[in-house]
Amino acid sequence: MYRLGVASRAVAAIVGGYALSALVATVSAIYFPGTRAEAALFGMLLSFVIYTTAVMWVFAVRSAWRAWLGLLLPAIPLAMAVLIHLYLRSAP
């Protein structure tokens, strides 16, 4: 059971952390006031901080369930922000 928890945390850190950092980079690049290049650079630099923090946090919480939940809860509004932006951009 212990090994399964560690494996789940590793997957959460790798996959979930990447997904969360990609969403943060995307939202930052979309909503950052400035030129496109500055927004993309800011989003990418912020994604490195988010990914590192997410990996450390996944292994610091008590259970693997909390790790997954802690990655999923901030990812949902970020994904919604991206989807709303894409919807509004494609609307006539």
PEQUIFEN-V8651 format. One line per field, one symbol per residue. phi: phi as a letter, one per 20 degrees, with the letter a starting at -180 (. if undefined). psi: psi as a letter, one per 40 degrees, with the letter a starting at -180 (. if undefined). A space follows every 50 residues. Layout:
# PEQUIFEN-V8651
phi = ???
psi = ???
This chain:
# PEQUIFEN-V8651
phi = .fffffffffffffffffffffffffffffdffqffffffffffffffff fffffffgeeffcfffffffeffffffffffffffffffeff
psi = ddddddddddddddddddddddddddddddehhaiddddddddddddddd ddddddddedididdddddddddddddddddddddddddei.
